[in-house]
Structures are given as structure tokens and as C-alpha cells.
């Protein structure tokens, strides 16, 4: 785990305090950034994401209740979460961020059985088209930003490679892409110079060596651009036809269980 015991407890305490202040129940809280992806540095911050549930009375009223909770971002902590109703609405659209939260290897808090039941829904509502469009669009944005100059902050390679390999996984395997970067690299990048370049960057970043501005790495840039050529023509899923009823039933059952 790339979180110290002291930091882990601090985050748990913050989440417990948040439950009391907001009168909510946190169903799931996990790490979602570079520490969960597997290419953190020693000074990476903590990106904590959670799904929460309010009391029945908060849902049975006319006045709207905000469905997002965001704490002020500090130097180390970035904590925010979605109401279960919002999470389920986004799950209907096969939201990739949500699919990543549930795969995180760093879990700060969980209501018993929540992950298993919610992950079953994730599998049922997974849409290859929606997820492929998300990751390929992310890759295109990052490539335009980072590969047009002669130099690059080397850590930016991770933010191009992860969505590119996620897109490849989706297109070749037709299943939810794994969150952890090393899994994508080990499964999709053949042994050889490119894999070695990527693994060397991972080790340098984890060791705390500052991956600052440097000349672009020609072989790695060429690999990225070659992959990007394969993603031309990826289209957005403009018709969401997945049913609401299973999500409504899941919400009601979760609310009922929480009230016991």
C-alpha cells in the first residue's frame, strides 16, 4: 500500500468527522489518483473519493439537496464524494471514474457488502462505447498538450499512456479496463525497449526522483502517436437506453438496509 499507516488513519478520521457533520453514511471511500493508479511519487497528494447515503427524510422533500460533497483542497488532501443517487445516475452512463473508484487497491472505508453489490451493477451497466470514448478523448487532449513541444515534464507520459492503454484494453477485450497502470503495461505492452522505458519511469517516480522538464523520449512519443492513430473514428455514445428500474430498486434497498 502506498499510504502510510498514520496517513491512512488521518483520512479515516476525516471521513468519520465528515459523516457526523453532514449527517451521511459513507458507503465506499477509496484512493483515486496516482497512488491508486500505481505511479505515485513520495510527495503525491491523496485523492480520496467516496459514495454516500443520506437519511430517508433528506430524499423525501421538495427542496433540493446537493448531491456532491467537496472539502477544501489542501496541500496533501483532495476529498470529495457523490450521493448514491448521483453515482447510480452516472453508472447508468457507464461512468469510467466510478468504475475506477470501485477497483482501487486502497480502500479507506466500506459498508459491509457494498463493493460486491455495486460492482455487480457496474458489470451490468458497463458500456464499451462510452468508456472507449472517454479514455480516447482523454488521450487526445493530453497528446495535444504534451507532445507539441520539444521538451516535456516526464511524468506527463503517464497521463498519456494510461488512457491510451485503457482504450486499447477496451477495444481488444471488450471489458472494463483495470485501474492499475502496471496491469495495463504488463498485459498490453510487449517485452522490449518500450516496456523498459515505461518501467524505468515508474521506478524513478516512485523513488522520489523529480521527473521534471526534459527532452521528449522519441521512442515513447512515437509509440504513443502510433497508438493514437488506431483510435481515429471513436464515437460518443449519444443514446443511453439502459433501464432505470434496477438502479431505483438498488437505491431503495440500500436506503432500507441503512435505516435498520
C-alpha positions in Angstrom: 0.0 0.0 0.0 1.4 3.4 -1.0 -0.2 5.2 2.1 1.5 5.3 5.4 -0.4 3.9 8.4 -0.5 7.4 10.0 -1.9 9.0 6.8 -4.4 6.2 6.4 -5.8 6.7 9.9 -5.9 10.5 9.4 -8.0 10.1 6.3 -10.3 7.6 8.1 -10.8 10.1 10.9 -11.5 12.9 8.4 -14.2 10.7 6.8 -15.7 9.9 10.1 -15.9 13.6 11.0 -17.5 14.3 7.7 -20.2 11.7 8.3 -21.1 13.4 11.6 -21.0 17.0 10.1 -23.1 16.1 7.0 -25.3 13.5 8.7 -24.4 11.0 6.0 -23.3 7.3 5.8 -20.2 6.7 3.6 -20.8 3.5 1.7 -17.4 3.4 0.0 -14.3 5.6 0.2 -11.1 4.9 -1.8 -8.0 6.4 -3.3 -8.5 7.5 -6.9 -5.3 9.3 -8.1 -1.7 8.4 -8.9 -1.4 6.3 -5.7 -4.2 4.0 -6.8 -3.0 4.0 -10.5 0.4 2.9 -9.3 2.7 5.7 -10.4 2.8 7.9 -7.3 5.9 9.8 -6.1 6.8 10.2 -2.5 5.2 13.7 -2.4 2.0 12.8 -4.3 -1.2 14.1 -2.7 -4.1 11.9 -1.7 -7.2 11.9 -3.9 -10.0 10.4 -1.8 -13.3 9.7 -3.4 -16.4 8.4 -1.7 -20.1 7.4 -2.3 -22.5 8.4 0.5 -26.1 8.0 1.5 -28.3 10.5 3.3 -31.3 9.7 5.6 -34.7 8.9 4.2 -36.0 12.4 5.2 -33.4 14.1 3.1 -34.7 12.3 0.0 -38.4 12.8 0.9 -38.7 16.5 0.5 -39.3 19.1 -2.2 -36.3 21.4 -1.6 -33.2 20.0 -3.4 -30.2 18.7 -1.6 -26.8 19.0 -3.2 -25.6 15.6 -4.4 -21.9 16.3 -4.2 -19.7 17.0 -1.1 -16.3 18.6 -1.6 -13.9 19.5 1.1 -11.4 22.4 0.6 -8.3 21.1 -1.1 -5.1 21.2 1.0 -1.5 20.5 0.0 -1.9 16.8 0.8 -5.7 16.0 0.7 -8.3 16.2 -2.0 -11.5 14.7 -0.7 -14.9 14.7 -2.5 -17.8 12.4 -2.9 -21.1 11.7 -4.7 -24.5 10.9 -3.3 -25.6 7.4 -4.1 -28.4 8.8 -6.4 -25.8 10.7 -8.4 -23.5 7.7 -8.5 -26.2 5.5 -9.8 -27.3 8.0 -12.4 -23.7 8.1 -13.7 -23.4 4.4 -13.5 -26.3 4.2 -16.0 -24.0 6.0 -18.4 -21.1 3.7 -17.6 -19.0 6.5 -16.0 -15.3 5.4 -16.1 -14.3 7.4 -13.0 -16.9 5.5 -11.0 -15.6 2.2 -12.4 -12.1 3.1 -11.3 -13.2 4.1 -7.7 -14.6 0.6 -7.2 -11.3 -1.0 -8.4 -9.0 1.0 -6.2 -6.5 -1.1 -4.2 -6.6 1.5 -1.4 -9.9 1.4 0.4 -10.4 3.7 3.4 -14.0 2.8 4.3 -16.8 0.4 3.2 -20.2 -0.6 4.3 -20.3 -4.4 4.5 -21.1 -5.9 1.1 -21.3 -2.6 -0.7 -18.5 -3.1 -3.1 -19.6 -6.6 -4.2 -23.2 -5.5 -4.9 -22.3 -2.2 -6.6 -19.6 -3.9 -8.7 -22.3 -6.4 -9.9 -24.2 -3.3 -11.2 -21.1 -1.9 -12.8 -20.7 -5.1 -14.8 -24.4 -5.0 -15.9 -24.2 -1.3 -16.9 -20.7 -1.4 -18.5 -20.8 0.2 -21.9 -17.7 -0.4 -24.1 -18.6 2.5 -26.4 -18.9 5.1 -23.6 -15.7 4.0 -21.8 -13.7 3.9 -25.0 -14.8 7.4 -26.0 -13.9 8.7 -22.5 -10.3 7.3 -22.5 -9.6 8.0 -26.2 -10.7 11.6 -25.7 -8.6 11.9 -22.6 -5.6 10.6 -24.6 -6.2 13.0 -27.4 -6.3 16.0 -25.1 -3.2 15.0 -23.3 -1.3 14.3 -26.5 -2.1 17.7 -28.0 -1.0 19.4 -24.8 2.2 17.5 -24.1 3.7 16.3 -27.4 3.7 19.5 -29.4 6.9 20.9 -27.8 10.5 19.7 -27.8 10.6 19.2 -24.1 8.1 17.6 -21.7 7.6 17.1 -17.9 8.4 13.4 -17.9 5.5 12.4 -15.6 3.2 13.6 -18.3 3.9 10.4 -20.2 1.9 8.5 -17.6 -1.1 10.7 -18.3 -0.9 9.9 -22.0 -0.1 6.2 -21.6 -2.8 5.3 -19.1 -5.8 6.4 -21.2 -4.2 5.0 -24.4 -3.7 1.6 -22.9 -7.1 1.7 -21.3 -8.6 2.4 -24.7 -6.6 -0.5 -26.2 -7.9 -2.8 -23.4 -11.5 -1.8 -24.1 -11.2 -2.3 -27.8 -9.4 -5.6 -27.7 -11.0 -7.2 -24.8 -14.4 -5.6 -24.5 -14.4 -5.5 -20.7 -13.8 -2.9 -18.0 -10.3 -1.6 -18.1 -8.2 -2.2 -15.0 -7.4 0.8 -12.9 -3.8 -0.1 -12.1 -1.3 1.1 -14.7 1.2 -1.7 -14.3 -1.5 -4.2 -15.1 -2.2 -2.4 -18.4 1.5 -2.2 -19.2 2.2 -5.9 -18.3 -0.7 -7.2 -20.3 -0.6 -4.9 -23.3 3.0 -3.7 -23.9 5.3 -6.4 -25.4 8.6 -7.0 -23.7 11.3 -4.8 -25.2 12.5 -1.2 -25.2 9.1 0.5 -24.8 8.2 -1.6 -21.7 11.6 -0.9 -20.2 11.3 2.8 -20.8 7.9 2.8 -19.1 9.0 0.7 -16.2 12.1 2.9 -15.7 9.9 6.0 -15.4 7.7 4.3 -12.9 10.6 3.3 -10.7 12.1 6.8 -10.9 8.8 8.4 -10.0 8.2 6.1 -7.0 11.7 6.6 -5.7 11.0 10.3 -5.3 13.2 11.5 -8.2 11.7 14.6 -9.6 10.5 13.9 -13.2 11.0 17.5 -14.3 11.2 19.1 -17.8 13.4 17.1 -20.2 13.7 16.4 -23.9 10.9 14.2 -25.2 11.7 10.5 -25.4 11.5 9.8 -29.1 10.7 6.1 -28.9 8.0 6.6 -26.3 6.5 9.5 -28.2 6.4 7.5 -31.4 4.7 4.6 -29.6 2.0 6.9 -28.2 1.4 8.6 -31.6 1.2 5.1 -33.3 -1.4 4.0 -30.8 -3.4 7.2 -31.3 -3.7 6.5 -35.0 -5.6 3.3 -34.1 -8.2 5.4 -32.2 -9.4 7.5 -35.0 -13.1 7.4 -35.6 -14.1 6.5 -32.0 -17.5 8.0 -31.5 -19.5 9.1 -28.5 -22.5 7.0 -27.3 -25.3 9.5 -27.8 -28.2 7.2 -26.9 -28.5 6.0 -23.3 -31.2 3.3 -23.2 -30.2 1.3 -20.2 -33.0 0.8 -17.7 -33.6 2.9 -14.5 -35.6 0.3 -12.6 -32.7 -1.9 -11.3 -31.0 1.3 -10.1 -34.1 2.5 -8.4 -34.5 -0.9 -6.7 -30.9 -0.9 -5.7 -31.2 2.6 -4.2 -34.4 1.7 -2.2 -32.9 -1.5 -0.9 -29.7 0.3 0.2 -31.6 3.0 1.9 -33.8 0.4 3.7 -30.7 -1.5 4.9 -29.1 1.7 6.1 -32.1 2.6 8.2 -32.0 -0.7 10.1 
